[in-house]
């Protein structure tokens, strides 16, 4: 795992593949799996339930696997699966689904 300079908050139980770059001021929660060769930009928040494939690029300011916006689904277990080679551009929000 390779880190850029700067502060970041990465939970010790997050599963991060090899040759992953993680930018400054990024938060990665406990129940997260990131595949090999991914590039995670700065100021990204990856919430519990994210499953990110190999060789993905997540640009700065993205919010990945945030809780669903529907109140009735907030307590339901859910995942967000992102396939290999996906590019997520700046400031995108991807919520978990059910």
N, C-alpha and C positions, 0 to 999 in steps of 0.2 A: 504494500500500500504506500502510495506516495502522496505527501501533503504539500500544498503551497504554503508560503509564509503567512502568518496571521493566526487569529483565534478561531477555533471551531469547537463544537460540542458534539462529540461522537460517543454514543453509548457503547460500553465495552462488550455488550452482547450482540450488537449489530454484526451481521455477516457481510464482510466486504471482501470481494475477490482480489485477485492479483492485478498489479499495474493499474490501479484506480487512482485518479487524481481528484482531490477534494479541495475546493477553494476556501478562502478565508470567510469567517463568519457564517459558516454553514452548520446546521444542526441536523443530526441523524439520530432518530430515536431507536429504542431497543429492538422491536420486532421488524427489522428491515433486512432485506437481502439484496445486495448489489453485485452483479456479475463482473467478471474479469474485463479489464480494458475500458471501463467507463470513465467519463470526465464529468465531474460535478462542479459547477461554477460556484462563485461566491454568493453569499446571502441566500442560499437555498435551504428550505426546510423540508426534510423527508420524514413524514410521520409514520407511526406504527402501521404495519399492514402493507408496506410497499414491497413489491417483488420486481426488481429491475433486471432485465436481461443483460447480455454481454454487449460491450462496445456501444453503449448508449451515451448520448451527450445531453446534459441538462444545463441550460444556460442560466446566468445570474437572475436571482429574484424569484425563481419558480417555487411553488408550493405543491409538494407531491404527497398524495395519499392522505390529504386532510379529511376530517370527519365529514360525512354526508351533510348536506344543508337541510335535509328534511328532518324535522324534530323527531318524528316517530322512528327513524332509523339510527339515531345517534348511539344507542346501546347495542345494536346488532353487530355481530362479528362480520367483518368484511375485509377484502383485500383489494389492492390495486396492482394489476399485473401489466408490466410494460415489456414488450417484446424486444428481441435482440436488434441492435442497430437503430433504435428509435432516437430521434432528435426532438427535444422539448425546448422551445425557444424561451426568451426572456419573459419573466413575470407571468407565466402561465400557472393556472391553478387546476390541479387534477384531484378530484375528490374520490374517496373509496366508494364503491358501489355495492349493492346487495343483489 
